[in-house]
């Protein structure tokens, strides 16, 4: 308790503390904090899409996915949100990424982040390839050249366990048509 008062450490949540910049200049990256704040989880949605350079908008909330119930935390003026996904779909497309010396995080690959975005966005229920392409290019503002680099074969293997599989299939078909 004394270390908290002195500002040597700060509390992320009950039982999870981080040293402050008074002690070390090697502070944990927000993605790493997200991975440990509520687990199992991996960074996804707009946070991952921005990290991979797919969307132009800066992201002010660290978005993660979890097979547990959805939660939201605020720590050190950073908002961390965790959205539930079905367990069968959850582990697909996760990458282990070293983002800083001795800091490795779990993050959705570009394909998984896009699928997670479609699955978790209310009101997105795609009905045609044209609508899917408009969602990708007009709404999310992802460049067509970047979409052409997606691993569509891997995405197709996710369809049997994927929520909103019809919308994801249309996304895959729209990208394949580029």
N, C-alpha and C positions, 0 to 999 in steps of 0.2 A: 504494500500500500504506500509505503514511503517513496519507493521508486516512481510510482505514478505521480505523487505530489511534486516530486523534484523534476519531473519531465524527462526522466531517464528512459522510461518506457511508456507506451500507451496501449490501451486496451482496444482490440478489434472487436472482440465479443468475449463473453465469459469464458475464461480459461485459455484465451489466445492473446498473446501480447507481442509487441514488436519494439525493438530498441529505437529510440529517437535519433535524430541527427546529432544530438549532443554526444552520443556514444560512438556512433559509426557513420561513415559517409556511404557505406554499402547498405542502403535501405532496400527492402523488398519492393519489386515492381508491382504495380496494381494488379496485373494479371496473376502473379504469384499469390498475392494476398487473396484474390478471388478463389483460386484453387484450394486454399487452405481454410478459408472462412466458412465454407459450407461444402461438404463433400459426400460422396463423389460428385465432382463437377468439372466442366471444361468451359473455357471462354468461347463464346459464339456470337451469333446474331450480328448487330451493327459493329460491336467491338472487334470481332474477327474479320468481318468484311472490310472495315477500315484498315485494320492491321495489314491485310493482304493487298491493300491498294485498290480494292474493287469499288468502293463508294467514296465520293468526294467529301461528304459531310463529316466534320469532326464529331467525335462521340464523347459525351460527357458522363456516361454511365457505363460501368463494366457489366456487360450482360453475359450470363453463363447459363448452361443447361445442366439439369440434374435429374436422376430418376426418382428423387425424393419429392416431397411437396414443395411448391413454389415458395420462395422467401425473398425478403428484401432487407438489406442492411445499409446503414450509413455510418462511415467511419472516416475520421479526419477529412470531412467534407467531400468524400467520394461515395457515390451511390453504387452499391453492388446489388444486382438483381439476379435471381436464380429461378429459371422456368422449368417446370416439370416436362419430362419426355417419357414415353413408355420404355420400359427396361429393354425390350428386344431391339429397339431402334437406337437407344442411347449410345452404345459403345462404337458404333460405326463411324468411320471418317475422322477419328480424333488423332491429332499429331502431337508429338512431344517436341517442343521447340525451346532451344536455349536462347533467351532474350538478353541476358546479361551474365557477366562472369558468375558462375556457380548458381545461376537461377534458371531453372528449366520449368516450363509451364505446359499444361495440357490445353490445347486450343483446337477448335474445329478447323479442318482444312477448308479451302475455299468452297469446294462442292458441298460439304456438310453444313457450313455456315449459311450458304444460300438455301439449302433444303430446310434448315431450322427456321430461317426467316419466313419462308412460305408457310411452314407448318404452324408456327406460333402467331402469325399475324392474323388477327380477327378480320373477317370480311374478304380474305383472299381465298377464293374458290374458283380457280381458273377453268374456263370452259372451252378454250381453243388455243391453238399454237400462236395465233396473232395476239390474243389477250396475254398469253404468257410472255411473248417477246416484248409487248408494251410494258408489262410489269417490270421486266428486267432492265430495259433500256430507258424507258421514260420515267418510271416511278423510282427505281433504285439507282438509275443513271450509271449502270455498269457498261463499260465499253465492249463493243462486239468482239474486238480482237482478244480481250481478256476472256470472254465467254468461250471462244473457240479453243482455248487451252484447257478447258475443263475435262476431267476424266469421266466421260459419259458412261463407259462400260461399268465402272465401279458404281456409279449412281444407279444404274439399272439393277444391280444386285441388291440394292437397298429396298426396292419397291415392295417385296413381299411383307416386310415388317414396318414399312413407312406409313405414318399417318398422312392423310391427304395424298395418297399415292397417285390418284388421278391427276391432281395438279402438278405433282412432281414429274409424272410421266410427260405431261404437256411441256413442262420446262425443258426436259431432256430433248424432246422432239424439236422444240423451237431452237435450241442451241445447235442441234445436229443440222438444222436447215440453214445455218448461217454460212 
